[in-house]
Amino acid sequence: MSRVLAVAIRDLRRALRAPVGIILMLLIPLILTGIIGLTFGSSDDNQRAFRLHIMVWDRDEGVVSRLLTGALVQEQASQYLDVTFVGDEGYGRLQKGDASALLIIPPGFSTAVLRGDTTSLELIKNPAEQFMPVVADNGVRLLGSAINACMDILSDEMKQLHDFANADTLLMAEKRLGSISEEISTRMYRIGEWLSPFPIKIRALEPESESEDTGGLSVFGYVLPGISVMMLLMISQKMLREITEEYDNGILSAVLATPISITEYALGKCIGLIIIILAGFAILLTVGSFLFGIKWGNPASVLIIATSFSITSTGIMMLLTGISRSSRQAESMGITIILLVSLLGGSMVPFRPTSGILAVISRLTPNRWAIDGFISTMLGAGPYEILDESLVLFGCGMVFLLVGAALVRRRILR
């Protein structure tokens, strides 16, 4: 056992003597998480994580424009929109980055809509942003389609409303208003029968309040585990590549000339790598909690998931080391496998399919199981609730380790 520890300590000392590469690789998940989190928002409410910041300049101030701006600040819309009403200073504020887009309602908009004339909405996008202005553009296009549909369906009533607004006397206006209201109600009732032909109704219920211990899941907490898992796989590939390099350079022959056996050498390499991955997890989780306010949940659950993934990562890289014939081949194979499982497992694109072929494929990757485990701990899961994730990671890791160690041993003995 002492010889196994000697090999592990040797690798740890080597990593400490040249830590720049590992530190830079650990910075990547933190930087990417910060960029993504700041782009899409950092609200702890999962439904309010992706919010669009938009400014509105109502140059019309008519009936339709007031209805439109009022709809933008309703409770349902406010879950996804941060609306600020501005004047001509909106141009300058948009250049300063105060919003993702500026929506301008031109003068005469209400009159044109009521008369059925052609009109337009003007949207100025923030050139400094990439994602949210596109969302704003699509949203305004959808809004325009909805207004066009209302103009087509209620064209006659809208023209009457226009005439009502220009009525000569109050008595005539009151008579027209009652008649128009009745016609609009009848038309909307008939439309509702076509749009909602089913007798089943959906009732929206408020979720039960969670205890403070569950913490909630922010955008940062949803993104950081996936990117961290991918980068720690990269570190694993870099560290175990040393076995092939030492074999090619003849260093391994010198090491095995000592009382250290091949099994002890491989086991020491694995233990050293597991310690390095766990240290990487400790750094990423601690910094993530400090910078982004992520609440990781039960420490025992977090340690179990981190340890299980460390074993799986080491096992995968040991298997690739046993299969490859040179250090260059080991590097190319390792990067290819890492990118593939990261893409399918949700590290590159944070998605968690629950059904279909993508769900089946994603569950064949260690990334998906590790990400699910960390998300469960952030939502308050204890060690027993993450038993499936930890057992899958641990079991697969041990199989990979045994098979990989056997292949490495056979390669060295040739």
Residue pairs with C-beta under 8 A, 6 or more apart in sequence:
3 259
3 260
3 261
3 264
3 268
4 264
4 267
4 268
4 271
5 268
5 271
6 260
6 268
7 260
7 264
7 265
7 267
7 268
7 269
7 271
7 272
8 268
8 269
8 271
8 272
8 275
9 272
10 268
10 272
11 239
11 242
11 268
11 269
11 272
11 273
11 276
12 272
12 275
12 276
15 22
15 239
15 272
15 276
21 238
22 235
22 276
22 280
25 231
25 234
25 235
25 238
26 231
26 235
26 280
26 283
26 284
28 227
28 231
29 224
29 227
29 228
29 230
29 231
29 284
30 224
30 284
30 287
30 288
30 291
32 223
32 227
33 220
33 223
33 224
33 227
33 288
33 292
34 220
34 291
34 292
36 219
36 223
37 218
37 219
37 220
37 223
37 292
39 129
39 131
39 132
40 49
40 50
40 131
40 132
40 219
41 48
41 49
41 50
41 51
41 219
42 49
42 218
42 219
42 220
42 292
42 293
43 49
43 51
43 218
43 219
44 215
44 216
44 217
44 218
45 216
46 216
46 217
47 79
48 79
48 80
49 218
49 219
49 222
50 80
50 219
51 80
51 81
51 82
52 80
52 81
52 82
52 100
52 101
52 132
52 135
52 136
52 139
53 82
53 84
53 98
53 99
53 100
53 132
54 81
54 82
54 83
54 84
54 99
54 100
54 101
54 102
54 103
54 136
55 83
55 84
55 85
55 86
55 90
55 93
55 94
55 98
55 99
55 101
55 102
55 103
56 69
56 72
56 83
56 84
56 85
56 86
56 102
56 103
56 104
56 105
57 85
57 86
57 87
57 88
57 90
57 102
57 103
57 104
57 105
58 65
58 66
58 69
58 85
58 105
59 104
59 105
59 106
59 107
60 105
60 106
60 107
60 108
60 109
60 110
62 108
62 109
62 110
62 111
63 110
63 114
63 161
63 165
64 109
64 110
64 113
64 114
65 105
65 109
65 110
66 110
68 105
68 143
68 147
69 83
69 85
69 105
71 77
72 81
72 83
73 81
73 83
77 83
82 99
84 98
84 99
86 93
86 102
90 102
90 104
91 102
91 124
93 99
94 101
94 102
94 124
94 126
97 126
97 128
97 129
99 126
100 125
100 126
100 129
100 132
100 133
100 135
100 136
101 123
101 124
101 125
101 126
101 132
101 133
101 136
101 137
101 140
102 123
102 124
103 121
103 122
103 123
103 136
103 140
104 121
104 122
104 123
104 124
105 121
106 119
106 120
106 121
106 122
108 119
109 119
109 121
111 117
111 162
112 118
112 119
113 119
113 147
113 151
113 158
114 158
114 159
114 161
114 162
114 165
115 158
115 159
115 162
116 151
116 155
116 158
116 159
121 140
121 143
121 144
123 136
123 137
123 140
125 133
125 134
125 136
125 137
126 132
126 133
127 133
150 158
151 158
153 187
153 191
154 184
154 187
156 183
157 180
157 183
157 184
157 187
160 176
160 179
160 180
160 183
161 180
163 176
164 173
164 176
164 177
164 180
167 173
167 176
210 216
210 380
211 380
213 380
214 297
214 379
214 380
215 295
215 297
215 378
215 379
215 380
216 295
216 378
216 379
217 375
217 378
217 379
218 292
218 293
218 294
220 288
220 292
220 293
220 294
221 288
221 292
221 294
221 295
221 296
221 375
221 378
222 350
222 375
223 350
224 284
224 288
224 292
224 294
225 370
225 371
225 374
225 375
226 342
226 345
226 346
226 347
226 348
226 350
226 367
226 371
227 347
228 280
228 281
228 284
229 309
229 342
229 345
229 347
229 366
229 367
229 370
229 371
230 338
230 342
230 347
230 348
230 367
231 280
232 277
232 280
232 281
232 309
232 310
232 313
233 313
233 316
233 317
233 338
233 341
233 342
233 367
234 335
234 338
235 276
235 277
235 280
236 273
236 277
236 313
236 314
236 316
236 317
237 317
237 320
237 330
237 331
237 334
237 335
237 338
239 272
239 273
239 276
239 317
240 269
240 273
240 314
240 317
240 318
240 320
240 321
240 330
241 321
241 327
241 330
241 331
241 334
242 269
243 252
243 266
243 269
243 321
243 408
244 321
244 324
244 326
244 327
244 330
245 251
245 327
246 252
246 255
247 411
247 412
248 326
248 327
252 265
252 412
255 265
256 262
256 265
256 412
260 268
262 408
262 409
262 412
262 413
263 405
263 409
266 318
266 405
266 408
266 409
267 405
269 318
270 314
270 318
270 401
270 405
273 310
273 313
273 314
273 317
274 307
274 310
274 311
274 314
277 306
277 309
277 310
277 313
277 314
278 306
278 307
278 310
281 306
281 310
282 306
285 294
285 296
285 302
285 306
288 294
288 296
289 295
289 296
294 378
295 378
296 302
296 374
296 377
296 378
297 377
297 378
297 379
297 380
297 381
298 377
298 380
298 381
298 382
298 383
300 382
300 383
301 373
301 376
301 377
301 381
301 382
301 383
301 385
301 386
302 374
302 377
304 373
304 383
304 386
304 390
305 370
305 373
305 374
305 377
305 386
305 389
305 390
305 393
307 394
308 370
308 373
308 389
308 390
308 391
308 393
308 394
308 397
309 366
309 369
309 370
309 373
309 393
309 397
310 397
311 393
311 394
311 397
311 398
311 401
312 366
312 370
312 393
312 394
312 396
312 397
312 400
313 366
313 397
314 397
314 401
315 396
315 397
315 398
315 399
315 400
315 401
315 404
316 337
316 366
316 397
316 400
316 404
317 334
317 404
318 400
318 401
318 404
318 405
318 408
319 400
319 403
319 404
319 407
320 330
320 333
320 334
320 337
320 404
321 330
321 404
321 407
321 408
322 403
322 404
322 405
322 406
322 407
322 408
322 410
322 411
323 333
323 407
324 330
324 333
339 348
341 347
341 365
341 366
341 367
342 348
342 365
342 367
343 349
344 358
344 361
344 362
344 364
344 365
344 367
344 368
345 362
345 365
345 366
345 367
345 368
345 371
346 352
346 362
346 367
346 368
346 371
347 367
347 371
352 362
352 368
352 371
352 372
352 375
353 359
353 362
362 368
363 369
366 393
366 396
366 397
369 389
369 392
369 393
370 389
370 393
372 389
373 386
373 389
373 390
373 393
376 385
376 386
376 389
377 386
383 390
